């Protein structure tokens, strides 16, 4: 099991039967797992010369802005049409 999986709650049959919704609010309420996620992204993309991070609402806003700061890149929030 991935070290972060224990922080992600699965809500069965949401939003409809047969779907298991991954609720990340349980991950976000603790600083250490949130840092672990950002650090993992930085490890993967930190040496690729990223100039902009595009975060798609709503989870993309949550992770994209701190990632952009760590990468010394700009952040572009993108909304669904």
PDB file of N, CA, C and O in Angstrom:
ATOM      1  N   UNK A   1       0.843  -1.194   0.000  1.00  0.00           N
ATOM      2  CA  UNK A   1       0.000   0.000   0.000  1.00  0.00           C
ATOM      3  C   UNK A   1       0.882   1.250   0.000  1.00  0.00           C
ATOM      4  O   UNK A   1       1.833   1.353   0.776  1.00  0.00           O
ATOM      5  N   UNK A   2       0.562   2.168  -0.857  1.00  0.00           N
ATOM      6  CA  UNK A   2       1.252   3.453  -0.913  1.00  0.00           C
ATOM      7  C   UNK A   2       1.084   4.165   0.426  1.00  0.00           C
ATOM      8  O   UNK A   2       0.027   4.083   1.052  1.00  0.00           O
ATOM      9  N   UNK A   3       2.127   4.861   0.860  1.00  0.00           N
ATOM     10  CA  UNK A   3       2.094   5.544   2.162  1.00  0.00           C
ATOM     11  C   UNK A   3       0.952   6.552   2.270  1.00  0.00           C
ATOM     12  O   UNK A   3       0.503   6.851   3.376  1.00  0.00           O
ATOM     13  N   UNK A   4       0.485   7.072   1.165  1.00  0.00           N
ATOM     14  CA  UNK A   4      -0.576   8.083   1.194  1.00  0.00           C
ATOM     15  C   UNK A   4      -1.983   7.503   1.126  1.00  0.00           C
ATOM     16  O   UNK A   4      -2.951   8.192   1.449  1.00  0.00           O
ATOM     17  N   UNK A   5      -2.106   6.265   0.716  1.00  0.00           N
ATOM     18  CA  UNK A   5      -3.437   5.680   0.541  1.00  0.00           C
ATOM     19  C   UNK A   5      -4.260   5.681   1.820  1.00  0.00           C
ATOM     20  O   UNK A   5      -5.485   5.796   1.769  1.00  0.00           O
ATOM     21  N   UNK A   6      -3.607   5.556   2.954  1.00  0.00           N
ATOM     22  CA  UNK A   6      -4.368   5.521   4.208  1.00  0.00           C
ATOM     23  C   UNK A   6      -5.009   6.867   4.538  1.00  0.00           C
ATOM     24  O   UNK A   6      -5.891   6.944   5.393  1.00  0.00           O
ATOM     25  N   UNK A   7      -4.566   7.924   3.862  1.00  0.00           N
ATOM     26  CA  UNK A   7      -5.133   9.255   4.086  1.00  0.00           C
ATOM     27  C   UNK A   7      -6.256   9.595   3.108  1.00  0.00           C
ATOM     28  O   UNK A   7      -6.874  10.654   3.218  1.00  0.00           O
ATOM     29  N   UNK A   8      -6.522   8.710   2.160  1.00  0.00           N
ATOM     30  CA  UNK A   8      -7.552   8.970   1.156  1.00  0.00           C
ATOM     31  C   UNK A   8      -8.727   8.038   1.415  1.00  0.00           C
ATOM     32  O   UNK A   8      -8.593   6.815   1.375  1.00  0.00           O
ATOM     33  N   UNK A   9      -9.866   8.632   1.677  1.00  0.00           N
ATOM     34  CA  UNK A   9     -11.075   7.869   1.993  1.00  0.00           C
ATOM     35  C   UNK A   9     -11.843   7.583   0.703  1.00  0.00           C
ATOM     36  O   UNK A   9     -11.963   8.448  -0.165  1.00  0.00           O
ATOM     37  N   UNK A  10     -12.353   6.373   0.589  1.00  0.00           N
ATOM     38  CA  UNK A  10     -13.191   6.009  -0.550  1.00  0.00           C
ATOM     39  C   UNK A  10     -14.647   5.999  -0.108  1.00  0.00           C
ATOM     40  O   UNK A  10     -15.017   5.305   0.838  1.00  0.00           O
ATOM     41  N   UNK A  11     -15.461   6.773  -0.800  1.00  0.00           N
ATOM     42  CA  UNK A  11     -16.900   6.820  -0.528  1.00  0.00           C
ATOM     43  C   UNK A  11     -17.568   5.954  -1.592  1.00  0.00           C
ATOM     44  O   UNK A  11     -17.660   6.344  -2.756  1.00  0.00           O
ATOM     45  N   UNK A  12     -18.031   4.784  -1.183  1.00  0.00           N
ATOM     46  CA  UNK A  12     -18.633   3.842  -2.129  1.00  0.00           C
ATOM     47  C   UNK A  12     -19.979   4.353  -2.648  1.00  0.00           C
ATOM     48  O   UNK A  12     -20.738   5.019  -1.943  1.00  0.00           O
ATOM     49  N   UNK A  13     -20.235   4.016  -3.896  1.00  0.00           N
ATOM     50  CA  UNK A  13     -21.510   4.346  -4.554  1.00  0.00           C
ATOM     51  C   UNK A  13     -21.798   5.844  -4.575  1.00  0.00           C
ATOM     52  O   UNK A  13     -22.941   6.269  -4.411  1.00  0.00           O
ATOM     53  N   UNK A  14     -20.749   6.637  -4.778  1.00  0.00           N
ATOM     54  CA  UNK A  14     -20.920   8.082  -4.903  1.00  0.00           C
ATOM     55  C   UNK A  14     -20.098   8.556  -6.085  1.00  0.00           C
ATOM     56  O   UNK A  14     -18.924   8.197  -6.172  1.00  0.00           O
ATOM     57  N   UNK A  15     -20.635   9.324  -6.982  1.00  0.00           N
ATOM     58  CA  UNK A  15     -21.945   9.970  -6.947  1.00  0.00           C
ATOM     59  C   UNK A  15     -23.089   9.080  -7.427  1.00  0.00           C
ATOM     60  O   UNK A  15     -24.251   9.484  -7.394  1.00  0.00           O
ATOM     61  N   UNK A  16     -22.755   7.858  -7.877  1.00  0.00           N
ATOM     62  CA  UNK A  16     -23.822   6.933  -8.269  1.00  0.00           C
ATOM     63  C   UNK A  16     -23.360   5.507  -7.984  1.00  0.00           C
ATOM     64  O   UNK A  16     -22.169   5.275  -7.776  1.00  0.00           O
ATOM     65  N   UNK A  17     -24.269   4.569  -7.972  1.00  0.00           N
ATOM     66  CA  UNK A  17     -23.907   3.180  -7.663  1.00  0.00           C
ATOM     67  C   UNK A  17     -22.780   2.660  -8.562  1.00  0.00           C
ATOM     68  O   UNK A  17     -22.767   2.890  -9.772  1.00  0.00           O
ATOM     69  N   UNK A  18     -21.845   1.960  -7.938  1.00  0.00           N
ATOM     70  CA  UNK A  18     -20.728   1.387  -8.679  1.00  0.00           C
ATOM     71  C   UNK A  18     -19.493   2.268  -8.744  1.00  0.00           C
ATOM     72  O   UNK A  18     -18.440   1.818  -9.196  1.00  0.00           O
ATOM     73  N   UNK A  19     -19.601   3.507  -8.305  1.00  0.00           N
ATOM     74  CA  UNK A  19     -18.475   4.444  -8.308  1.00  0.00           C
ATOM     75  C   UNK A  19     -17.911   4.523  -6.894  1.00  0.00           C
ATOM     76  O   UNK A  19     -18.662   4.592  -5.921  1.00  0.00           O
ATOM     77  N   UNK A  20     -16.585   4.514  -6.786  1.00  0.00           N
ATOM     78  CA  UNK A  20     -15.920   4.733  -5.505  1.00  0.00           C
ATOM     79  C   UNK A  20     -15.203   6.074  -5.551  1.00  0.00           C
ATOM     80  O   UNK A  20     -14.108   6.168  -6.106  1.00  0.00           O
ATOM     81  N   UNK A  21     -15.798   7.106  -4.980  1.00  0.00           N
ATOM     82  CA  UNK A  21     -15.243   8.464  -4.992  1.00  0.00           C
ATOM     83  C   UNK A  21     -14.065   8.554  -4.035  1.00  0.00           C
ATOM     84  O   UNK A  21     -14.170   8.142  -2.880  1.00  0.00           O
ATOM     85  N   UNK A  22     -12.948   9.087  -4.505  1.00  0.00           N
ATOM     86  CA  UNK A  22     -11.753   9.265  -3.680  1.00  0.00           C
ATOM     87  C   UNK A  22     -11.807  10.641  -3.020  1.00  0.00           C
ATOM     88  O   UNK A  22     -11.660  11.667  -3.684  1.00  0.00           O
ATOM     89  N   UNK A  23     -12.015  10.646  -1.726  1.00  0.00           N
ATOM     90  CA  UNK A  23     -12.131  11.879  -0.942  1.00  0.00           C
ATOM     91  C   UNK A  23     -10.761  12.248  -0.392  1.00  0.00           C
ATOM     92  O   UNK A  23     -10.230  11.558   0.479  1.00  0.00           O
ATOM     93  N   UNK A  24     -10.184  13.346  -0.905  1.00  0.00           N
ATOM     94  CA  UNK A  24      -8.843  13.755  -0.469  1.00  0.00           C
ATOM     95  C   UNK A  24      -8.867  14.729   0.700  1.00  0.00           C
ATOM     96  O   UNK A  24      -7.809  15.128   1.186  1.00  0.00           O
ATOM     97  N   UNK A  25     -10.047  15.118   1.160  1.00  0.00           N
ATOM     98  CA  UNK A  25     -10.080  16.049   2.297  1.00  0.00           C
ATOM     99  C   UNK A  25      -9.438  15.429   3.528  1.00  0.00           C
ATOM    100  O   UNK A  25      -8.903  16.144   4.375  1.00  0.00           O
ATOM    101  N   UNK A  26      -9.486  14.109   3.633  1.00  0.00           N
ATOM    102  CA  UNK A  26      -8.835  13.437   4.754  1.00  0.00           C
ATOM    103  C   UNK A  26      -7.317  13.534   4.648  1.00  0.00           C
ATOM    104  O   UNK A  26      -6.629  13.482   5.668  1.00  0.00           O
ATOM    105  N   UNK A  27      -6.784  13.672   3.452  1.00  0.00           N
ATOM    106  CA  UNK A  27      -5.351  13.877   3.238  1.00  0.00           C
ATOM    107  C   UNK A  27      -4.972  15.330   3.528  1.00  0.00           C
ATOM    108  O   UNK A  27      -3.921  15.597   4.111  1.00  0.00           O
ATOM    109  N   UNK A  28      -5.821  16.253   3.125  1.00  0.00           N
ATOM    110  CA  UNK A  28      -5.509  17.676   3.250  1.00  0.00           C
ATOM    111  C   UNK A  28      -5.555  18.184   4.684  1.00  0.00           C
ATOM    112  O   UNK A  28      -4.928  19.196   4.995  1.00  0.00           O
ATOM    113  N   UNK A  29      -6.275  17.512   5.553  1.00  0.00           N
ATOM    114  CA  UNK A  29      -6.413  18.027   6.917  1.00  0.00           C
ATOM    115  C   UNK A  29      -5.179  17.791   7.779  1.00  0.00           C
ATOM    116  O   UNK A  29      -5.092  18.316   8.889  1.00  0.00           O
ATOM    117  N   UNK A  30      -4.229  17.012   7.284  1.00  0.00           N
ATOM    118  CA  UNK A  30      -2.978  16.768   8.000  1.00  0.00           C
ATOM    119  C   UNK A  30      -1.822  17.341   7.184  1.00  0.00           C
ATOM    120  O   UNK A  30      -1.724  17.053   5.991  1.00  0.00           O
ATOM    121  N   UNK A  31      -0.945  18.141   7.787  1.00  0.00           N
ATOM    122  CA  UNK A  31       0.117  18.765   7.002  1.00  0.00           C
ATOM    123  C   UNK A  31       1.142  17.790   6.420  1.00  0.00           C
ATOM    124  O   UNK A  31       1.628  18.009   5.310  1.00  0.00           O
ATOM    125  N   UNK A  32       1.478  16.731   7.137  1.00  0.00           N
ATOM    126  CA  UNK A  32       2.522  15.824   6.649  1.00  0.00           C
ATOM    127  C   UNK A  32       2.150  15.106   5.355  1.00  0.00           C
ATOM    128  O   UNK A  32       2.951  15.113   4.420  1.00  0.00           O
ATOM    129  N   UNK A  33       0.975  14.486   5.257  1.00  0.00           N
ATOM    130  CA  UNK A  33       0.661  13.841   3.977  1.00  0.00           C
ATOM    131  C   UNK A  33       0.506  14.844   2.832  1.00  0.00           C
ATOM    132  O   UNK A  33       0.843  14.536   1.689  1.00  0.00           O
ATOM    133  N   UNK A  34       0.001  16.038   3.135  1.00  0.00           N
ATOM    134  CA  UNK A  34      -0.108  17.072   2.102  1.00  0.00           C
ATOM    135  C   UNK A  34       1.286  17.433   1.595  1.00  0.00           C
ATOM    136  O   UNK A  34       1.494  17.554   0.387  1.00  0.00           O
ATOM    137  N   UNK A  35       2.236  17.606   2.504  1.00  0.00           N
ATOM    138  CA  UNK A  35       3.630  17.875   2.112  1.00  0.00           C
ATOM    139  C   UNK A  35       4.200  16.726   1.294  1.00  0.00           C
ATOM    140  O   UNK A  35       4.931  16.949   0.329  1.00  0.00           O
ATOM    141  N   UNK A  36       3.866  15.495   1.678  1.00  0.00           N
ATOM    142  CA  UNK A  36       4.368  14.329   0.947  1.00  0.00           C
ATOM    143  C   UNK A  36       3.917  14.356  -0.509  1.00  0.00           C
ATOM    144  O   UNK A  36       4.693  14.032  -1.408  1.00  0.00           O
ATOM    145  N   UNK A  37       2.668  14.742  -0.744  1.00  0.00           N
ATOM    146  CA  UNK A  37       2.147  14.822  -2.113  1.00  0.00           C
ATOM    147  C   UNK A  37       2.916  15.876  -2.905  1.00  0.00           C
ATOM    148  O   UNK A  37       3.383  15.610  -4.012  1.00  0.00           O
ATOM    149  N   UNK A  38       3.044  17.061  -2.338  1.00  0.00           N
ATOM    150  CA  UNK A  38       3.752  18.139  -3.034  1.00  0.00           C
ATOM    151  C   UNK A  38       5.202  17.747  -3.286  1.00  0.00           C
ATOM    152  O   UNK A  38       5.721  17.970  -4.380  1.00  0.00           O
ATOM    153  N   UNK A  39       5.858  17.169  -2.291  1.00  0.00           N
ATOM    154  CA  UNK A  39       7.253  16.750  -2.453  1.00  0.00           C
ATOM    155  C   UNK A  39       7.407  15.690  -3.538  1.00  0.00           C
ATOM    156  O   UNK A  39       8.407  15.681  -4.256  1.00  0.00           O
ATOM    157  N   UNK A  40       6.436  14.807  -3.663  1.00  0.00           N
ATOM    158  CA  UNK A  40       6.480  13.788  -4.723  1.00  0.00           C
ATOM    159  C   UNK A  40       6.390  14.442  -6.099  1.00  0.00           C
ATOM    160  O   UNK A  40       7.129  14.071  -7.011  1.00  0.00           O
ATOM    161  N   UNK A  41       5.490  15.412  -6.253  1.00  0.00           N
ATOM    162  CA  UNK A  41       5.400  16.136  -7.525  1.00  0.00           C
ATOM    163  C   UNK A  41       6.703  16.883  -7.817  1.00  0.00           C
ATOM    164  O   UNK A  41       7.180  16.872  -8.952  1.00  0.00           O
ATOM    165  N   UNK A  42       7.276  17.523  -6.813  1.00  0.00           N
ATOM    166  CA  UNK A  42       8.535  18.258  -6.992  1.00  0.00           C
ATOM    167  C   UNK A  42       9.638  17.295  -7.417  1.00  0.00           C
ATOM    168  O   UNK A  42      10.431  17.615  -8.303  1.00  0.00           O
ATOM    169  N   UNK A  43       9.695  16.122  -6.796  1.00  0.00           N
ATOM    170  CA  UNK A  43      10.709  15.126  -7.162  1.00  0.00           C
ATOM    171  C   UNK A  43      10.550  14.687  -8.619  1.00  0.00           C
ATOM    172  O   UNK A  43      11.541  14.462  -9.314  1.00  0.00           O
ATOM    173  N   UNK A  44       9.312  14.565  -9.075  1.00  0.00           N
ATOM    174  CA  UNK A  44       9.058  14.119 -10.451  1.00  0.00           C
ATOM    175  C   UNK A  44       9.310  15.199 -11.494  1.00  0.00           C
ATOM    176  O   UNK A  44       9.801  14.907 -12.585  1.00  0.00           O
ATOM    177  N   UNK A  45       8.979  16.439 -11.169  1.00  0.00           N
ATOM    178  CA  UNK A  45       9.007  17.494 -12.179  1.00  0.00           C
ATOM    179  C   UNK A  45      10.010  18.613 -11.915  1.00  0.00           C
ATOM    180  O   UNK A  45      10.145  19.516 -12.740  1.00  0.00           O
ATOM    181  N   UNK A  46      10.707  18.575 -10.801  1.00  0.00           N
ATOM    182  CA  UNK A  46      11.575  19.669 -10.386  1.00  0.00           C
ATOM    183  C   UNK A  46      12.731  19.987 -11.309  1.00  0.00           C
ATOM    184  O   UNK A  46      13.213  21.119 -11.318  1.00  0.00           O
ATOM    185  N   UNK A  47      13.186  19.023 -12.082  1.00  0.00           N
ATOM    186  CA  UNK A  47      14.343  19.253 -12.960  1.00  0.00           C
ATOM    187  C   UNK A  47      13.950  19.341 -14.430  1.00  0.00           C
ATOM    188  O   UNK A  47      14.799  19.214 -15.312  1.00  0.00           O
ATOM    189  N   UNK A  48      12.682  19.554 -14.690  1.00  0.00           N
ATOM    190  CA  UNK A  48      12.209  19.592 -16.070  1.00  0.00           C
ATOM    191  C   UNK A  48      12.005  21.006 -16.602  1.00  0.00           C
ATOM    192  O   UNK A  48      11.482  21.178 -17.703  1.00  0.00           O
ATOM    193  N   UNK A  49      12.402  22.004 -15.851  1.00  0.00           N
ATOM    194  CA  UNK A  49      12.292  23.377 -16.328  1.00  0.00           C
ATOM    195  C   UNK A  49      10.871  23.894 -16.440  1.00  0.00           C
ATOM    196  O   UNK A  49      10.566  24.692 -17.326  1.00  0.00           O
ATOM    197  N   UNK A  50      10.011  23.449 -15.559  1.00  0.00           N
ATOM    198  CA  UNK A  50       8.611  23.890 -15.582  1.00  0.00           C
ATOM    199  C   UNK A  50       8.542  25.398 -15.363  1.00  0.00           C
ATOM    200  O   UNK A  50       9.124  25.921 -14.413  1.00  0.00           O
ATOM    201  N   UNK A  51       7.830  26.092 -16.245  1.00  0.00           N
ATOM    202  CA  UNK A  51       7.670  27.538 -16.115  1.00  0.00           C
ATOM    203  C   UNK A  51       6.282  27.920 -15.618  1.00  0.00           C
ATOM    204  O   UNK A  51       6.112  28.960 -14.981  1.00  0.00           O
ATOM    205  N   UNK A  52       5.304  27.091 -15.905  1.00  0.00           N
ATOM    206  CA  UNK A  52       3.927  27.331 -15.465  1.00  0.00           C
ATOM    207  C   UNK A  52       3.315  26.004 -15.028  1.00  0.00           C
ATOM    208  O   UNK A  52       3.554  24.959 -15.634  1.00  0.00           O
ATOM    209  N   UNK A  53       2.527  26.074 -13.970  1.00  0.00           N
ATOM    210  CA  UNK A  53       1.730  24.934 -13.523  1.00  0.00           C
ATOM    211  C   UNK A  53       0.278  25.317 -13.752  1.00  0.00           C
ATOM    212  O   UNK A  53      -0.186  26.338 -13.245  1.00  0.00           O
ATOM    213  N   UNK A  54      -0.440  24.501 -14.514  1.00  0.00           N
ATOM    214  CA  UNK A  54      -1.856  24.740 -14.760  1.00  0.00           C
ATOM    215  C   UNK A  54      -2.648  23.819 -13.842  1.00  0.00           C
ATOM    216  O   UNK A  54      -2.513  22.597 -13.898  1.00  0.00           O
ATOM    217  N   UNK A  55      -3.475  24.426 -12.994  1.00  0.00           N
ATOM    218  CA  UNK A  55      -4.313  23.656 -12.081  1.00  0.00           C
ATOM    219  C   UNK A  55      -5.757  23.733 -12.517  1.00  0.00           C
ATOM    220  O   UNK A  55      -6.331  24.818 -12.610  1.00  0.00           O
ATOM    221  N   UNK A  56      -6.349  22.570 -12.786  1.00  0.00           N
ATOM    222  CA  UNK A  56      -7.749  22.517 -13.215  1.00  0.00           C
ATOM    223  C   UNK A  56      -8.622  22.386 -11.981  1.00  0.00           C
ATOM    224  O   UNK A  56      -8.358  21.562 -11.105  1.00  0.00           O
ATOM    225  N   UNK A  57      -9.688  23.222 -11.915  1.00  0.00           N
ATOM    226  CA  UNK A  57     -10.536  23.201 -10.718  1.00  0.00           C
ATOM    227  C   UNK A  57     -11.027  21.797 -10.430  1.00  0.00           C
ATOM    228  O   UNK A  57     -11.171  21.011 -11.367  1.00  0.00           O
ATOM    229  N   UNK A  58     -11.277  21.464  -9.259  1.00  0.00           N
ATOM    230  CA  UNK A  58     -11.020  22.163  -8.025  1.00  0.00           C
ATOM    231  C   UNK A  58      -9.759  21.597  -7.358  1.00  0.00           C
ATOM    232  O   UNK A  58      -9.031  22.325  -6.683  1.00  0.00           O
ATOM    233  N   UNK A  59      -9.512  20.326  -7.548  1.00  0.00           N
ATOM    234  CA  UNK A  59      -8.325  19.727  -6.923  1.00  0.00           C
ATOM    235  C   UNK A  59      -7.028  20.281  -7.494  1.00  0.00           C
ATOM    236  O   UNK A  59      -6.018  20.350  -6.794  1.00  0.00           O
ATOM    237  N   UNK A  60      -7.050  20.669  -8.740  1.00  0.00           N
ATOM    238  CA  UNK A  60      -5.855  21.240  -9.349  1.00  0.00           C
ATOM    239  C   UNK A  60      -5.439  22.542  -8.701  1.00  0.00           C
ATOM    240  O   UNK A  60      -4.254  22.871  -8.666  1.00  0.00           O
ATOM    241  N   UNK A  61      -6.414  23.293  -8.183  1.00  0.00           N
ATOM    242  CA  UNK A  61      -6.088  24.524  -7.457  1.00  0.00           C
ATOM    243  C   UNK A  61      -5.367  24.186  -6.163  1.00  0.00           C
ATOM    244  O   UNK A  61      -4.400  24.847  -5.786  1.00  0.00           O
ATOM    245  N   UNK A  62      -5.848  23.152  -5.489  1.00  0.00           N
ATOM    246  CA  UNK A  62      -5.300  22.774  -4.182  1.00  0.00           C
ATOM    247  C   UNK A  62      -3.842  22.354  -4.302  1.00  0.00           C
ATOM    248  O   UNK A  62      -3.012  22.757  -3.487  1.00  0.00           O
ATOM    249  N   UNK A  63      -3.525  21.552  -5.308  1.00  0.00           N
ATOM    250  CA  UNK A  63      -2.165  21.037  -5.449  1.00  0.00           C
ATOM    251  C   UNK A  63      -1.286  21.911  -6.337  1.00  0.00           C
ATOM    252  O   UNK A  63      -0.076  21.984  -6.127  1.00  0.00           O
ATOM    253  N   UNK A  64      -1.878  22.569  -7.321  1.00  0.00           N
ATOM    254  CA  UNK A  64      -1.100  23.330  -8.290  1.00  0.00           C
ATOM    255  C   UNK A  64      -0.395  24.546  -7.734  1.00  0.00           C
ATOM    256  O   UNK A  64       0.761  24.797  -8.072  1.00  0.00           O
ATOM    257  N   UNK A  65      -1.071  25.312  -6.881  1.00  0.00           N
ATOM    258  CA  UNK A  65      -0.462  26.540  -6.355  1.00  0.00           C
ATOM    259  C   UNK A  65       0.771  26.254  -5.497  1.00  0.00           C
ATOM    260  O   UNK A  65       1.812  26.867  -5.736  1.00  0.00           O
ATOM    261  N   UNK A  66       0.710  25.351  -4.507  1.00  0.00           N
ATOM    262  CA  UNK A  66       1.926  25.080  -3.738  1.00  0.00           C
ATOM    263  C   UNK A  66       3.013  24.421  -4.587  1.00  0.00           C
ATOM    264  O   UNK A  66       4.201  24.641  -4.348  1.00  0.00           O
ATOM    265  N   UNK A  67       2.620  23.622  -5.567  1.00  0.00           N
ATOM    266  CA  UNK A  67       3.617  23.019  -6.451  1.00  0.00           C
ATOM    267  C   UNK A  67       4.344  24.101  -7.242  1.00  0.00           C
ATOM    268  O   UNK A  67       5.568  24.067  -7.367  1.00  0.00           O
ATOM    269  N   UNK A  68       3.593  25.058  -7.776  1.00  0.00           N
ATOM    270  CA  UNK A  68       4.208  26.155  -8.526  1.00  0.00           C
ATOM    271  C   UNK A  68       5.208  26.918  -7.662  1.00  0.00           C
ATOM    272  O   UNK A  68       6.288  27.272  -8.133  1.00  0.00           O
ATOM    273  N   UNK A  69       4.861  27.172  -6.415  1.00  0.00           N
ATOM    274  CA  UNK A  69       5.791  27.861  -5.513  1.00  0.00           C
ATOM    275  C   UNK A  69       7.085  27.079  -5.340  1.00  0.00           C
ATOM    276  O   UNK A  69       8.172  27.653  -5.398  1.00  0.00           O
ATOM    277  N   UNK A  70       6.971  25.780  -5.129  1.00  0.00           N
ATOM    278  CA  UNK A  70       8.160  24.945  -4.943  1.00  0.00           C
ATOM    279  C   UNK A  70       9.014  24.864  -6.208  1.00  0.00           C
ATOM    280  O   UNK A  70      10.233  24.710  -6.128  1.00  0.00           O
ATOM    281  N   UNK A  71       8.378  24.968  -7.366  1.00  0.00           N
ATOM    282  CA  UNK A  71       9.105  24.893  -8.635  1.00  0.00           C
ATOM    283  C   UNK A  71       9.555  26.262  -9.131  1.00  0.00           C
ATOM    284  O   UNK A  71      10.177  26.371 -10.188  1.00  0.00           O
ATOM    285  N   UNK A  72       9.240  27.305  -8.367  1.00  0.00           N
ATOM    286  CA  UNK A  72       9.546  28.678  -8.778  1.00  0.00           C
ATOM    287  C   UNK A  72       8.932  28.962 -10.158  1.00  0.00           C
ATOM    288  O   UNK A  72       9.569  29.539 -11.039  1.00  0.00           O
ATOM    289  N   UNK A  73       7.692  28.541 -10.309  1.00  0.00           N
ATOM    290  CA  UNK A  73       6.972  28.689 -11.575  1.00  0.00           C
ATOM    291  C   UNK A  73       5.692  29.476 -11.332  1.00  0.00           C
ATOM    292  O   UNK A  73       5.247  29.627 -10.195  1.00  0.00           O
ATOM    293  N   UNK A  74       5.118  29.965 -12.399  1.00  0.00           N
ATOM    294  CA  UNK A  74       3.831  30.633 -12.300  1.00  0.00           C
ATOM    295  C   UNK A  74       2.710  29.617 -12.148  1.00  0.00           C
ATOM    296  O   UNK A  74       2.873  28.442 -12.474  1.00  0.00           O
ATOM    297  N   UNK A  75       1.575  30.083 -11.651  1.00  0.00           N
ATOM    298  CA  UNK A  75       0.405  29.218 -11.504  1.00  0.00           C
ATOM    299  C   UNK A  75      -0.744  29.772 -12.325  1.00  0.00           C
ATOM    300  O   UNK A  75      -1.063  30.957 -12.236  1.00  0.00           O
ATOM    301  N   UNK A  76      -1.368  28.912 -13.129  1.00  0.00           N
ATOM    302  CA  UNK A  76      -2.499  29.295 -13.965  1.00  0.00           C
ATOM    303  C   UNK A  76      -3.710  28.465 -13.538  1.00  0.00           C
ATOM    304  O   UNK A  76      -3.765  27.267 -13.817  1.00  0.00           O
ATOM    305  N   UNK A  77      -4.689  29.092 -12.859  1.00  0.00           N
ATOM    306  CA  UNK A  77      -5.898  28.349 -12.514  1.00  0.00           C
ATOM    307  C   UNK A  77      -6.799  28.229 -13.745  1.00  0.00           C
ATOM    308  O   UNK A  77      -7.058  29.218 -14.431  1.00  0.00           O
ATOM    309  N   UNK A  78      -7.266  27.033 -14.013  1.00  0.00           N
ATOM    310  CA  UNK A  78      -8.128  26.804 -15.175  1.00  0.00           C
ATOM    311  C   UNK A  78      -9.480  26.294 -14.699  1.00  0.00           C
ATOM    312  O   UNK A  78      -9.568  25.338 -13.929  1.00  0.00           O
ATOM    313  N   UNK A  79     -10.518  26.945 -15.170  1.00  0.00           N
ATOM    314  CA  UNK A  79     -11.879  26.547 -14.809  1.00  0.00           C
ATOM    315  C   UNK A  79     -12.512  25.785 -15.965  1.00  0.00           C
ATOM    316  O   UNK A  79     -12.195  26.004 -17.134  1.00  0.00           O
ATOM    317  N   UNK A  80     -13.410  24.891 -15.602  1.00  0.00           N
ATOM    318  CA  UNK A  80     -14.161  24.159 -16.619  1.00  0.00           C
ATOM    319  C   UNK A  80     -15.149  25.126 -17.275  1.00  0.00           C
ATOM    320  O   UNK A  80     -15.699  26.001 -16.606  1.00  0.00           O
ATOM    321  N   UNK A  81     -15.372  24.969 -18.581  1.00  0.00           N
ATOM    322  CA  UNK A  81     -16.312  25.887 -19.244  1.00  0.00           C
ATOM    323  C   UNK A  81     -17.742  25.669 -18.791  1.00  0.00           C
ATOM    324  O   UNK A  81     -18.649  26.360 -19.254  1.00  0.00           O
TER     325      UNK A  81
END
